[in-house]
Amino acid sequence: MKNVLITGASGFIGGFLVEEGLKRGFNVFAGIRRTSSREYLKDPRIRFVEFDFADRSKIVQTLEECKKTNFRFDFIIHNAGVTKAKKKEDFYNVNCRNTRNFIEALLQTNMVPEKFIFISSLAAYGPGNPVTDEPVKLSDQPKPIELYGKSKLEAEQYISNLTGFPWLIIRPTGVYGPKEKDYFVFFKTINRGLEPYIGFKKQTLTFIYVRDLVRLIFDTLATPYVRKAYFVTDGREYGSEEFATITKQVLGKKTLRLTVPLPIVKCIAITGEFITGLWGGVPTLNTDKYNVLRSTNWRCEVVPLQQDFGFKAEYDLEKGVQEAIEWYKKEHWL
């Protein structure tokens, strides 16, 4: 059996990657921090490897210990990262610097895998042109609009400049599903009978259900493709009202529609960021999130993905929201 190391295994996407790896018969190594929760990593087949990605020497030590026990990783899915951070510099430190530390340690210890999958984001390229409504293309110049996207782009640039390193970059759009917490806020708001909109311009949104994403990622391992990058969506496009309509239907709710002008939203974001920052918190609505919410075009090209991997999503938004909300209800989140 092939060995796969999944970093960030305790997170939302990471847990599903672990599940998919076990289902496909891999020896799954869950890369976690010493303080990481193992709440959703209960399967006895999971082998844990503790990493401190902030310290390259400690990564080297961990990898050397793996070598002593004759464990080498055939594949690495580097999913560790942050989408929110208490300090702005943490985005760079975790998403970019730690990635560089990890790869340098792999090179130093001669532990380079057959394929290294870097989980990036559409945020690394930013939204599409709001005037022409053209989708973001692989050939476009990246224009991230938030710190998270900028840090992912910087990590991508480091990786893509490596000579001979077998990388593959995956850039999913909005990922949703059980255990995810950001879209859950929207579901919870709809469940309370409120239907909020930011500004008066309609958005074009794209999504990928987490089970489709992890299935694709494992499919890429069996292909010869390396040193390429792909955007990942379910292949469909949705209006913001369509997302709300589907959620209302699944929850069986009627709502009060609220449209908040952009200037007010921006003031709320700045104020909330300042106040929660005093206690070291991170508000759900901050200035970075505002930049995302006011962008109207989140289309991106998926033809290269479909051509190289024959990818076809099993979940459209309706099916995905249905399954996610069933989980939230079962676990008493809703």
ABEGO torsion letter per residue (X at the ends): XBBBBBBGAABAAAAAAAAAAAAAGBBBBBBBBAABBAAABABAABBBBBBBAABAAAAAAAAAAAAAAGBBBABBBBABEBABBABAAAAAAAAAAAAAAAAAAAAAAGABBABBBBBBBAAAAEBBBAAAGBBBBAABBBBBABAAAAAAAAAAAAAAABBGBBBBBBBBBBBBEBGBAAAAAAAAAAAAGBBBBBEABBBBBBBBBAAAAAAAAAAAAABABBGBBBBBBAGBBBBAAAAAAAAAAAAGBBBBBBBBBAAAAAAAAAAAAAAAAAAGBBBABBAAAAAAAABABABBBAAAAAAAAGBBBABBAAAAAAAAAAAAAAAGAX
